Structure formats: C-alpha cells, structure tokens
Amino acid sequence: MARKFKIPAVPRSTPKNIRFPNDVIEAVELAIRGTDSSFSAFVIAATRWALESLQEQEQEEPPAT
C-alpha cells in the first residue's frame, strides 16, 4: 500500500536559496492553502519523502554483478 503524503508543520531550518518553476510554486501554494504549513515545510517534507523512496528503491534492487 502506498504511503500518503502529509502536509507538515514548520520545522527548524537553515536558509537555502533555490529556484522553482512558477507552476510548481503555484501548485504548492494551492496545496498548502488553508493549512498550518508553509512552502518551505512542504518542500522539505516532499524532499524527505523522495529521499526515503530512493533509499527503499536501492534496498530493493539486486546488487550489480
């Protein structure tokens, strides 16, 4: 069963400047509208989810021979 993405609360963090396409910014802002989250918290949670997914994929793949 696939895990569901949960919109997070704002964690403590260090500033890091990155650029996003405008459509991604708009989609994230729409997703967090009316929640207790921020753009940064959403992006951090999505990045953590992606990193965990990559780790799971690496563990599932057989070693290269």
Predicted model as a PDB file, atoms N, CA, C, CB and O in Angstrom, pLDDT in the B-factor column:
MODEL        1                                                                  
ATOM      1  N   MET A   1       0.840  -1.176   0.000  1.00 66.00           N  
ATOM      2  CA  MET A   1       0.000   0.000   0.000  1.00 66.00           C  
ATOM      3  C   MET A   1       0.888   1.244   0.000  1.00 66.00           C  
ATOM      4  CB  MET A   1      -0.957  -0.005   1.218  1.00 66.00           C  
ATOM      5  O   MET A   1       1.842   1.311   0.776  1.00 66.00           O  
ATOM      6  N   ALA A   2       0.605   2.208  -0.832  1.00 79.00           N  
ATOM      7  CA  ALA A   2       1.392   3.430  -0.939  1.00 79.00           C  
ATOM      8  C   ALA A   2       1.163   4.325   0.271  1.00 79.00           C  
ATOM      9  CB  ALA A   2       1.046   4.181  -2.228  1.00 79.00           C  
ATOM     10  O   ALA A   2       0.048   4.448   0.778  1.00 79.00           O  
ATOM     11  N   ARG A   3       2.246   4.944   0.718  1.00 80.00           N  
ATOM     12  CA  ARG A   3       2.117   5.890   1.813  1.00 80.00           C  
ATOM     13  C   ARG A   3       1.494   7.174   1.296  1.00 80.00           C  
ATOM     14  CB  ARG A   3       3.486   6.170   2.468  1.00 80.00           C  
ATOM     15  O   ARG A   3       1.675   7.534   0.133  1.00 80.00           O  
ATOM     16  N   LYS A   4       0.771   7.854   2.145  1.00 86.00           N  
ATOM     17  CA  LYS A   4       0.141   9.116   1.775  1.00 86.00           C  
ATOM     18  C   LYS A   4       1.002  10.268   2.266  1.00 86.00           C  
ATOM     19  CB  LYS A   4      -1.292   9.215   2.357  1.00 86.00           C  
ATOM     20  O   LYS A   4       1.569  10.219   3.357  1.00 86.00           O  
ATOM     21  N   PHE A   5       1.090  11.304   1.443  1.00 86.00           N  
ATOM     22  CA  PHE A   5       1.853  12.487   1.794  1.00 86.00           C  
ATOM     23  C   PHE A   5       1.069  13.307   2.801  1.00 86.00           C  
ATOM     24  CB  PHE A   5       2.185  13.324   0.544  1.00 86.00           C  
ATOM     25  O   PHE A   5      -0.117  13.572   2.605  1.00 86.00           O  
ATOM     26  N   LYS A   6       1.733  13.710   3.884  1.00 81.00           N  
ATOM     27  CA  LYS A   6       1.091  14.516   4.920  1.00 81.00           C  
ATOM     28  C   LYS A   6       1.730  15.901   4.914  1.00 81.00           C  
ATOM     29  CB  LYS A   6       1.220  13.841   6.330  1.00 81.00           C  
ATOM     30  O   LYS A   6       2.954  16.014   4.972  1.00 81.00           O  
ATOM     31  N   ILE A   7       0.926  16.943   4.846  1.00 81.00           N  
ATOM     32  CA  ILE A   7       1.451  18.308   4.876  1.00 81.00           C  
ATOM     33  C   ILE A   7       1.963  18.582   6.282  1.00 81.00           C  
ATOM     34  CB  ILE A   7       0.358  19.356   4.456  1.00 81.00           C  
ATOM     35  O   ILE A   7       1.223  18.434   7.254  1.00 81.00           O  
ATOM     36  N   PRO A   8       3.238  18.984   6.396  1.00 72.00           N  
ATOM     37  CA  PRO A   8       3.887  19.102   7.705  1.00 72.00           C  
ATOM     38  C   PRO A   8       3.708  20.466   8.365  1.00 72.00           C  
ATOM     39  CB  PRO A   8       5.347  18.818   7.564  1.00 72.00           C  
ATOM     40  O   PRO A   8       3.275  21.432   7.737  1.00 72.00           O  
ATOM     41  N   ALA A   9       4.058  20.514   9.658  1.00 73.00           N  
ATOM     42  CA  ALA A   9       4.201  21.773  10.371  1.00 73.00           C  
ATOM     43  C   ALA A   9       5.594  22.317  10.030  1.00 73.00           C  
ATOM     44  CB  ALA A   9       4.006  21.586  11.937  1.00 73.00           C  
ATOM     45  O   ALA A   9       6.394  21.612   9.416  1.00 73.00           O  
ATOM     46  N   VAL A  10       5.886  23.540  10.414  1.00 67.00           N  
ATOM     47  CA  VAL A  10       7.160  24.168  10.070  1.00 67.00           C  
ATOM     48  C   VAL A  10       8.268  23.681  11.008  1.00 67.00           C  
ATOM     49  CB  VAL A  10       7.038  25.705  10.134  1.00 67.00           C  
ATOM     50  O   VAL A  10       8.194  23.895  12.218  1.00 67.00           O  
ATOM     51  N   PRO A  11       9.310  23.018  10.445  1.00 66.00           N  
ATOM     52  CA  PRO A  11      10.434  22.568  11.278  1.00 66.00           C  
ATOM     53  C   PRO A  11      11.491  23.667  11.416  1.00 66.00           C  
ATOM     54  CB  PRO A  11      11.070  21.297  10.680  1.00 66.00           C  
ATOM     55  O   PRO A  11      11.468  24.640  10.663  1.00 66.00           O  
ATOM     56  N   ARG A  12      12.421  23.520  12.375  1.00 73.00           N  
ATOM     57  CA  ARG A  12      13.564  24.432  12.453  1.00 73.00           C  
ATOM     58  C   ARG A  12      14.432  24.165  11.231  1.00 73.00           C  
ATOM     59  CB  ARG A  12      14.381  24.242  13.796  1.00 73.00           C  
ATOM     60  O   ARG A  12      14.511  23.026  10.771  1.00 73.00           O  
ATOM     61  N   SER A  13      15.084  25.196  10.698  1.00 74.00           N  
ATOM     62  CA  SER A  13      15.842  25.002   9.464  1.00 74.00           C  
ATOM     63  C   SER A  13      16.925  26.052   9.273  1.00 74.00           C  
ATOM     64  CB  SER A  13      14.911  25.018   8.281  1.00 74.00           C  
ATOM     65  O   SER A  13      17.039  27.003  10.046  1.00 74.00           O  
ATOM     66  N   THR A  14      17.724  25.853   8.214  1.00 83.00           N  
ATOM     67  CA  THR A  14      18.747  26.787   7.778  1.00 83.00           C  
ATOM     68  C   THR A  14      18.368  27.275   6.392  1.00 83.00           C  
ATOM     69  CB  THR A  14      20.162  26.131   7.782  1.00 83.00           C  
ATOM     70  O   THR A  14      17.969  26.466   5.554  1.00 83.00           O  
ATOM     71  N   PRO A  15      18.477  28.569   6.119  1.00 85.00           N  
ATOM     72  CA  PRO A  15      18.102  29.085   4.799  1.00 85.00           C  
ATOM     73  C   PRO A  15      18.955  28.494   3.677  1.00 85.00           C  
ATOM     74  CB  PRO A  15      18.219  30.600   4.784  1.00 85.00           C  
ATOM     75  O   PRO A  15      20.163  28.315   3.829  1.00 85.00           O  
ATOM     76  N   LYS A  16      18.312  28.195   2.554  1.00 86.00           N  
ATOM     77  CA  LYS A  16      18.975  27.689   1.350  1.00 86.00           C  
ATOM     78  C   LYS A  16      18.181  28.218   0.167  1.00 86.00           C  
ATOM     79  CB  LYS A  16      19.060  26.100   1.336  1.00 86.00           C  
ATOM     80  O   LYS A  16      16.987  27.938   0.052  1.00 86.00           O  
ATOM     81  N   ASN A  17      18.810  28.964  -0.699  1.00 92.00           N  
ATOM     82  CA  ASN A  17      18.104  29.547  -1.841  1.00 92.00           C  
ATOM     83  C   ASN A  17      18.090  28.586  -3.023  1.00 92.00           C  
ATOM     84  CB  ASN A  17      18.751  30.874  -2.252  1.00 92.00           C  
ATOM     85  O   ASN A  17      19.137  28.093  -3.441  1.00 92.00           O  
ATOM     86  N   ILE A  18      16.902  28.322  -3.558  1.00 94.00           N  
ATOM     87  CA  ILE A  18      16.755  27.528  -4.774  1.00 94.00           C  
ATOM     88  C   ILE A  18      15.664  28.166  -5.630  1.00 94.00           C  
ATOM     89  CB  ILE A  18      16.413  26.033  -4.442  1.00 94.00           C  
ATOM     90  O   ILE A  18      14.851  28.951  -5.142  1.00 94.00           O  
ATOM     91  N   ARG A  19      15.663  27.816  -6.911  1.00 96.00           N  
ATOM     92  CA  ARG A  19      14.646  28.353  -7.821  1.00 96.00           C  
ATOM     93  C   ARG A  19      13.649  27.252  -8.177  1.00 96.00           C  
ATOM     94  CB  ARG A  19      15.303  28.935  -9.111  1.00 96.00           C  
ATOM     95  O   ARG A  19      14.017  26.091  -8.355  1.00 96.00           O  
ATOM     96  N   PHE A  20      12.374  27.647  -8.275  1.00 96.00           N  
ATOM     97  CA  PHE A  20      11.304  26.731  -8.653  1.00 96.00           C  
ATOM     98  C   PHE A  20      10.603  27.265  -9.885  1.00 96.00           C  
ATOM     99  CB  PHE A  20      10.300  26.535  -7.495  1.00 96.00           C  
ATOM    100  O   PHE A  20      10.483  28.480 -10.046  1.00 96.00           O  
ATOM    101  N   PRO A  21      10.140  26.388 -10.755  1.00 97.00           N  
ATOM    102  CA  PRO A  21       9.282  26.860 -11.849  1.00 97.00           C  
ATOM    103  C   PRO A  21       7.999  27.453 -11.251  1.00 97.00           C  
ATOM    104  CB  PRO A  21       8.945  25.689 -12.850  1.00 97.00           C  
ATOM    105  O   PRO A  21       7.506  26.985 -10.225  1.00 97.00           O  
ATOM    106  N   ASN A  22       7.476  28.475 -11.900  1.00 98.00           N  
ATOM    107  CA  ASN A  22       6.275  29.151 -11.387  1.00 98.00           C  
ATOM    108  C   ASN A  22       5.099  28.204 -11.198  1.00 98.00           C  
ATOM    109  CB  ASN A  22       5.871  30.267 -12.324  1.00 98.00           C  
ATOM    110  O   ASN A  22       4.332  28.354 -10.247  1.00 98.00           O  
ATOM    111  N   ASP A  23       4.945  27.218 -12.102  1.00 98.00           N  
ATOM    112  CA  ASP A  23       3.807  26.305 -11.962  1.00 98.00           C  
ATOM    113  C   ASP A  23       3.932  25.441 -10.710  1.00 98.00           C  
ATOM    114  CB  ASP A  23       3.688  25.412 -13.198  1.00 98.00           C  
ATOM    115  O   ASP A  23       2.924  25.086 -10.099  1.00 98.00           O  
ATOM    116  N   VAL A  24       5.159  25.103 -10.327  1.00 97.00           N  
ATOM    117  CA  VAL A  24       5.365  24.313  -9.107  1.00 97.00           C  
ATOM    118  C   VAL A  24       5.044  25.170  -7.883  1.00 97.00           C  
ATOM    119  CB  VAL A  24       6.828  23.777  -9.030  1.00 97.00           C  
ATOM    120  O   VAL A  24       4.398  24.705  -6.944  1.00 97.00           O  
ATOM    121  N   ILE A  25       5.492  26.407  -7.899  1.00 97.00           N  
ATOM    122  CA  ILE A  25       5.186  27.318  -6.787  1.00 97.00           C  
ATOM    123  C   ILE A  25       3.674  27.451  -6.618  1.00 97.00           C  
ATOM    124  CB  ILE A  25       5.826  28.713  -7.027  1.00 97.00           C  
ATOM    125  O   ILE A  25       3.157  27.350  -5.505  1.00 97.00           O  
ATOM    126  N   GLU A  26       2.978  27.675  -7.712  1.00 98.00           N  
ATOM    127  CA  GLU A  26       1.525  27.825  -7.649  1.00 98.00           C  
ATOM    128  C   GLU A  26       0.847  26.561  -7.129  1.00 98.00           C  
ATOM    129  CB  GLU A  26       0.974  28.179  -9.023  1.00 98.00           C  
ATOM    130  O   GLU A  26      -0.090  26.640  -6.335  1.00 98.00           O  
ATOM    131  N   ALA A  27       1.320  25.393  -7.574  1.00 97.00           N  
ATOM    132  CA  ALA A  27       0.714  24.131  -7.140  1.00 97.00           C  
ATOM    133  C   ALA A  27       0.938  23.896  -5.650  1.00 97.00           C  
ATOM    134  CB  ALA A  27       1.286  22.958  -7.948  1.00 97.00           C  
ATOM    135  O   ALA A  27       0.027  23.454  -4.950  1.00 97.00           O  
ATOM    136  N   VAL A  28       2.141  24.188  -5.158  1.00 97.00           N  
ATOM    137  CA  VAL A  28       2.426  24.014  -3.730  1.00 97.00           C  
ATOM    138  C   VAL A  28       1.591  24.990  -2.912  1.00 97.00           C  
ATOM    139  CB  VAL A  28       3.934  24.218  -3.439  1.00 97.00           C  
ATOM    140  O   VAL A  28       0.990  24.608  -1.908  1.00 97.00           O  
ATOM    141  N   GLU A  29       1.553  26.241  -3.337  1.00 97.00           N  
ATOM    142  CA  GLU A  29       0.764  27.226  -2.598  1.00 97.00           C  
ATOM    143  C   GLU A  29      -0.710  26.853  -2.547  1.00 97.00           C  
ATOM    144  CB  GLU A  29       0.924  28.599  -3.223  1.00 97.00           C  
ATOM    145  O   GLU A  29      -1.376  27.082  -1.537  1.00 97.00           O  
ATOM    146  N   LEU A  30      -1.217  26.286  -3.619  1.00 97.00           N  
ATOM    147  CA  LEU A  30      -2.600  25.820  -3.632  1.00 97.00           C  
ATOM    148  C   LEU A  30      -2.781  24.646  -2.663  1.00 97.00           C  
ATOM    149  CB  LEU A  30      -3.017  25.408  -5.061  1.00 97.00           C  
ATOM    150  O   LEU A  30      -3.780  24.578  -1.947  1.00 97.00           O  
ATOM    151  N   ALA A  31      -1.820  23.732  -2.643  1.00 96.00           N  
ATOM    152  CA  ALA A  31      -1.910  22.553  -1.771  1.00 96.00           C  
ATOM    153  C   ALA A  31      -1.881  22.918  -0.292  1.00 96.00           C  
ATOM    154  CB  ALA A  31      -0.775  21.595  -2.075  1.00 96.00           C  
ATOM    155  O   ALA A  31      -2.540  22.268   0.520  1.00 96.00           O  
ATOM    156  N   ILE A  32      -1.124  23.952   0.064  1.00 96.00           N  
ATOM    157  CA  ILE A  32      -0.999  24.306   1.488  1.00 96.00           C  
ATOM    158  C   ILE A  32      -2.018  25.349   1.933  1.00 96.00           C  
ATOM    159  CB  ILE A  32       0.396  24.821   1.770  1.00 96.00           C  
ATOM    160  O   ILE A  32      -2.114  25.655   3.122  1.00 96.00           O  
ATOM    161  N   ARG A  33      -2.770  25.890   1.000  1.00 97.00           N  
ATOM    162  CA  ARG A  33      -3.777  26.909   1.349  1.00 97.00           C  
ATOM    163  C   ARG A  33      -4.743  26.349   2.388  1.00 97.00           C  
ATOM    164  CB  ARG A  33      -4.558  27.377   0.084  1.00 97.00           C  
ATOM    165  O   ARG A  33      -5.276  25.250   2.230  1.00 97.00           O  
ATOM    166  N   GLY A  34      -4.956  27.108   3.435  1.00 96.00           N  
ATOM    167  CA  GLY A  34      -5.891  26.702   4.485  1.00 96.00           C  
ATOM    168  C   GLY A  34      -5.314  25.720   5.479  1.00 96.00           C  
ATOM    169  O   GLY A  34      -6.031  25.222   6.347  1.00 96.00           O  
ATOM    170  N   THR A  35      -4.017  25.432   5.366  1.00 95.00           N  
ATOM    171  CA  THR A  35      -3.364  24.524   6.319  1.00 95.00           C  
ATOM    172  C   THR A  35      -2.466  25.320   7.249  1.00 95.00           C  
ATOM    173  CB  THR A  35      -2.545  23.434   5.580  1.00 95.00           C  
ATOM    174  O   THR A  35      -2.345  26.538   7.118  1.00 95.00           O  
ATOM    175  N   ASP A  36      -1.841  24.629   8.182  1.00 91.00           N  
ATOM    176  CA  ASP A  36      -0.922  25.251   9.128  1.00 91.00           C  
ATOM    177  C   ASP A  36       0.519  25.069   8.645  1.00 91.00           C  
ATOM    178  CB  ASP A  36      -1.104  24.649  10.545  1.00 91.00           C  
ATOM    179  O   ASP A  36       1.442  25.071   9.458  1.00 91.00           O  
ATOM    180  N   SER A  37       0.723  24.913   7.335  1.00 92.00           N  
ATOM    181  CA  SER A  37       2.038  24.643   6.770  1.00 92.00           C  
ATOM    182  C   SER A  37       2.567  25.857   6.019  1.00 92.00           C  
ATOM    183  CB  SER A  37       1.981  23.431   5.842  1.00 92.00           C  
ATOM    184  O   SER A  37       1.861  26.847   5.826  1.00 92.00           O  
ATOM    185  N   SER A  38       3.820  25.757   5.602  1.00 91.00           N  
ATOM    186  CA  SER A  38       4.446  26.793   4.793  1.00 91.00           C  
ATOM    187  C   SER A  38       5.019  26.160   3.533  1.00 91.00           C  
ATOM    188  CB  SER A  38       5.551  27.534   5.591  1.00 91.00           C  
ATOM    189  O   SER A  38       5.123  24.938   3.434  1.00 91.00           O  
ATOM    190  N   PHE A  39       5.386  26.991   2.582  1.00 92.00           N  
ATOM    191  CA  PHE A  39       6.005  26.497   1.350  1.00 92.00           C  
ATOM    192  C   PHE A  39       7.253  25.681   1.682  1.00 92.00           C  
ATOM    193  CB  PHE A  39       6.363  27.674   0.406  1.00 92.00           C  
ATOM    194  O   PHE A  39       7.437  24.576   1.172  1.00 92.00           O  
ATOM    195  N   SER A  40       8.100  26.233   2.535  1.00 87.00           N  
ATOM    196  CA  SER A  40       9.348  25.542   2.898  1.00 87.00           C  
ATOM    197  C   SER A  40       9.085  24.195   3.565  1.00 87.00           C  
ATOM    198  CB  SER A  40      10.183  26.418   3.830  1.00 87.00           C  
ATOM    199  O   SER A  40       9.729  23.198   3.235  1.00 87.00           O  
ATOM    200  N   ALA A  41       8.144  24.167   4.497  1.00 85.00           N  
ATOM    201  CA  ALA A  41       7.844  22.909   5.189  1.00 85.00           C  
ATOM    202  C   ALA A  41       7.346  21.860   4.209  1.00 85.00           C  
ATOM    203  CB  ALA A  41       6.803  23.133   6.294  1.00 85.00           C  
ATOM    204  O   ALA A  41       7.709  20.688   4.317  1.00 85.00           O  
ATOM    205  N   PHE A  42       6.518  22.268   3.256  1.00 92.00           N  
ATOM    206  CA  PHE A  42       6.011  21.341   2.250  1.00 92.00           C  
ATOM    207  C   PHE A  42       7.155  20.785   1.415  1.00 92.00           C  
ATOM    208  CB  PHE A  42       4.980  22.032   1.348  1.00 92.00           C  
ATOM    209  O   PHE A  42       7.242  19.576   1.200  1.00 92.00           O  
ATOM    210  N   VAL A  43       8.035  21.669   0.942  1.00 92.00           N  
ATOM    211  CA  VAL A  43       9.163  21.240   0.097  1.00 92.00           C  
ATOM    212  C   VAL A  43      10.112  20.326   0.879  1.00 92.00           C  
ATOM    213  CB  VAL A  43       9.935  22.473  -0.443  1.00 92.00           C  
ATOM    214  O   VAL A  43      10.610  19.340   0.337  1.00 92.00           O  
ATOM    215  N   ILE A  44      10.358  20.647   2.128  1.00 87.00           N  
ATOM    216  CA  ILE A  44      11.223  19.803   2.956  1.00 87.00           C  
ATOM    217  C   ILE A  44      10.623  18.411   3.116  1.00 87.00           C  
ATOM    218  CB  ILE A  44      11.447  20.446   4.338  1.00 87.00           C  
ATOM    219  O   ILE A  44      11.328  17.412   2.972  1.00 87.00           O  
ATOM    220  N   ALA A  45       9.327  18.337   3.413  1.00 89.00           N  
ATOM    221  CA  ALA A  45       8.669  17.034   3.571  1.00 89.00           C  
ATOM    222  C   ALA A  45       8.676  16.255   2.264  1.00 89.00           C  
ATOM    223  CB  ALA A  45       7.227  17.216   4.063  1.00 89.00           C  
ATOM    224  O   ALA A  45       8.900  15.044   2.265  1.00 89.00           O  
ATOM    225  N   ALA A  46       8.432  16.941   1.148  1.00 94.00           N  
ATOM    226  CA  ALA A  46       8.442  16.265  -0.148  1.00 94.00           C  
ATOM    227  C   ALA A  46       9.837  15.752  -0.482  1.00 94.00           C  
ATOM    228  CB  ALA A  46       7.950  17.210  -1.250  1.00 94.00           C  
ATOM    229  O   ALA A  46       9.983  14.663  -1.036  1.00 94.00           O  
ATOM    230  N   THR A  47      10.853  16.523  -0.152  1.00 94.00           N  
ATOM    231  CA  THR A  47      12.236  16.102  -0.397  1.00 94.00           C  
ATOM    232  C   THR A  47      12.592  14.899   0.468  1.00 94.00           C  
ATOM    233  CB  THR A  47      13.213  17.261  -0.122  1.00 94.00           C  
ATOM    234  O   THR A  47      13.208  13.947  -0.012  1.00 94.00           O  
ATOM    235  N   ARG A  48      12.207  14.938   1.740  1.00 91.00           N  
ATOM    236  CA  ARG A  48      12.469  13.785   2.619  1.00 91.00           C  
ATOM    237  C   ARG A  48      11.763  12.531   2.100  1.00 91.00           C  
ATOM    238  CB  ARG A  48      12.007  14.090   4.065  1.00 91.00           C  
ATOM    239  O   ARG A  48      12.334  11.441   2.102  1.00 91.00           O  
ATOM    240  N   TRP A  49      10.524  12.700   1.660  1.00 93.00           N  
ATOM    241  CA  TRP A  49       9.760  11.572   1.115  1.00 93.00           C  
ATOM    242  C   TRP A  49      10.467  11.000  -0.111  1.00 93.00           C  
ATOM    243  CB  TRP A  49       8.320  12.010   0.751  1.00 93.00           C  
ATOM    244  O   TRP A  49      10.575   9.783  -0.257  1.00 93.00           O  
ATOM    245  N   ALA A  50      10.945  11.878  -0.990  1.00 95.00           N  
ATOM    246  CA  ALA A  50      11.660  11.429  -2.191  1.00 95.00           C  
ATOM    247  C   ALA A  50      12.949  10.714  -1.822  1.00 95.00           C  
ATOM    248  CB  ALA A  50      11.965  12.617  -3.112  1.00 95.00           C  
ATOM    249  O   ALA A  50      13.274   9.689  -2.421  1.00 95.00           O  
ATOM    250  N   LEU A  51      13.689  11.231  -0.852  1.00 94.00           N  
ATOM    251  CA  LEU A  51      14.935  10.584  -0.431  1.00 94.00           C  
ATOM    252  C   LEU A  51      14.672   9.207   0.184  1.00 94.00           C  
ATOM    253  CB  LEU A  51      15.679  11.472   0.573  1.00 94.00           C  
ATOM    254  O   LEU A  51      15.405   8.257  -0.093  1.00 94.00           O  
ATOM    255  N   GLU A  52      13.635   9.094   1.012  1.00 94.00           N  
ATOM    256  CA  GLU A  52      13.272   7.791   1.582  1.00 94.00           C  
ATOM    257  C   GLU A  52      12.882   6.818   0.483  1.00 94.00           C  
ATOM    258  CB  GLU A  52      12.119   7.938   2.590  1.00 94.00           C  
ATOM    259  O   GLU A  52      13.239   5.641   0.541  1.00 94.00           O  
ATOM    260  N   SER A  53      12.160   7.290  -0.508  1.00 94.00           N  
ATOM    261  CA  SER A  53      11.755   6.451  -1.631  1.00 94.00           C  
ATOM    262  C   SER A  53      12.971   5.945  -2.396  1.00 94.00           C  
ATOM    263  CB  SER A  53      10.825   7.225  -2.571  1.00 94.00           C  
ATOM    264  O   SER A  53      13.028   4.775  -2.776  1.00 94.00           O  
ATOM    265  N   LEU A  54      13.940   6.821  -2.620  1.00 94.00           N  
ATOM    266  CA  LEU A  54      15.167   6.412  -3.308  1.00 94.00           C  
ATOM    267  C   LEU A  54      15.922   5.351  -2.502  1.00 94.00           C  
ATOM    268  CB  LEU A  54      16.072   7.631  -3.556  1.00 94.00           C  
ATOM    269  O   LEU A  54      16.426   4.380  -3.065  1.00 94.00           O  
ATOM    270  N   GLN A  55      15.998   5.542  -1.182  1.00 93.00           N  
ATOM    271  CA  GLN A  55      16.674   4.557  -0.328  1.00 93.00           C  
ATOM    272  C   GLN A  55      15.969   3.207  -0.393  1.00 93.00           C  
ATOM    273  CB  GLN A  55      16.731   5.054   1.130  1.00 93.00           C  
ATOM    274  O   GLN A  55      16.619   2.164  -0.462  1.00 93.00           O  
ATOM    275  N   GLU A  56      14.636   3.229  -0.370  1.00 92.00           N  
ATOM    276  CA  GLU A  56      13.874   1.976  -0.460  1.00 92.00           C  
ATOM    277  C   GLU A  56      14.131   1.292  -1.795  1.00 92.00           C  
ATOM    278  CB  GLU A  56      12.362   2.241  -0.279  1.00 92.00           C  
ATOM    279  O   GLU A  56      14.280   0.071  -1.849  1.00 92.00           O  
ATOM    280  N   GLN A  57      14.185   2.071  -2.876  1.00 91.00           N  
ATOM    281  CA  GLN A  57      14.453   1.505  -4.196  1.00 91.00           C  
ATOM    282  C   GLN A  57      15.835   0.870  -4.248  1.00 91.00           C  
ATOM    283  CB  GLN A  57      14.329   2.581  -5.274  1.00 91.00           C  
ATOM    284  O   GLN A  57      16.005  -0.206  -4.820  1.00 91.00           O  
ATOM    285  N   GLU A  58      16.825   1.535  -3.652  1.00 88.00           N  
ATOM    286  CA  GLU A  58      18.188   0.996  -3.626  1.00 88.00           C  
ATOM    287  C   GLU A  58      18.234  -0.321  -2.849  1.00 88.00           C  
ATOM    288  CB  GLU A  58      19.162   2.017  -2.998  1.00 88.00           C  
ATOM    289  O   GLU A  58      18.951  -1.244  -3.236  1.00 88.00           O  
ATOM    290  N   GLN A  59      17.476  -0.411  -1.763  1.00 89.00           N  
ATOM    291  CA  GLN A  59      17.465  -1.627  -0.956  1.00 89.00           C  
ATOM    292  C   GLN A  59      16.765  -2.764  -1.685  1.00 89.00           C  
ATOM    293  CB  GLN A  59      16.787  -1.369   0.387  1.00 89.00           C  
ATOM    294  O   GLN A  59      17.105  -3.929  -1.480  1.00 89.00           O  
ATOM    295  N   GLU A  60      15.791  -2.445  -2.534  1.00 87.00           N  
ATOM    296  CA  GLU A  60      15.040  -3.469  -3.254  1.00 87.00           C  
ATOM    297  C   GLU A  60      15.775  -3.985  -4.480  1.00 87.00           C  
ATOM    298  CB  GLU A  60      13.699  -2.926  -3.664  1.00 87.00           C  
ATOM    299  O   GLU A  60      15.541  -5.112  -4.917  1.00 87.00           O  
ATOM    300  N   GLU A  61      16.673  -3.158  -5.046  1.00 79.00           N  
ATOM    301  CA  GLU A  61      17.379  -3.552  -6.252  1.00 79.00           C  
ATOM    302  C   GLU A  61      18.467  -4.568  -5.914  1.00 79.00           C  
ATOM    303  CB  GLU A  61      17.982  -2.322  -6.951  1.00 79.00           C  
ATOM    304  O   GLU A  61      19.189  -4.406  -4.930  1.00 79.00           O  
ATOM    305  N   PRO A  62      18.585  -5.622  -6.737  1.00 72.00           N  
ATOM    306  CA  PRO A  62      19.664  -6.576  -6.503  1.00 72.00           C  
ATOM    307  C   PRO A  62      21.014  -5.927  -6.802  1.00 72.00           C  
ATOM    308  CB  PRO A  62      19.470  -7.842  -7.366  1.00 72.00           C  
ATOM    309  O   PRO A  62      21.103  -5.061  -7.673  1.00 72.00           O  
ATOM    310  N   PRO A  63      22.056  -6.334  -6.094  1.00 67.00           N  
ATOM    311  CA  PRO A  63      23.378  -5.746  -6.330  1.00 67.00           C  
ATOM    312  C   PRO A  63      23.856  -6.025  -7.760  1.00 67.00           C  
ATOM    313  CB  PRO A  63      24.398  -6.297  -5.313  1.00 67.00           C  
ATOM    314  O   PRO A  63      23.577  -7.082  -8.326  1.00 67.00           O  
ATOM    315  N   ALA A  64      24.580  -5.057  -8.332  1.00 69.00           N  
ATOM    316  CA  ALA A  64      25.121  -5.222  -9.686  1.00 69.00           C  
ATOM    317  C   ALA A  64      26.249  -6.265  -9.655  1.00 69.00           C  
ATOM    318  CB  ALA A  64      25.643  -3.853 -10.251  1.00 69.00           C  
ATOM    319  O   ALA A  64      27.060  -6.302  -8.729  1.00 69.00           O  
ATOM    320  N   THR A  65      26.273  -7.088 -10.673  1.00 67.00           N  
ATOM    321  CA  THR A  65      27.323  -8.120 -10.726  1.00 67.00           C  
ATOM    322  C   THR A  65      28.264  -7.884 -11.856  1.00 67.00           C  
ATOM    323  CB  THR A  65      26.725  -9.495 -10.855  1.00 67.00           C  
ATOM    324  O   THR A  65      29.204  -8.655 -12.047  1.00 67.00           O  
TER     325      THR A  65                                                      
ENDMDL                                                                          
END                                                                             
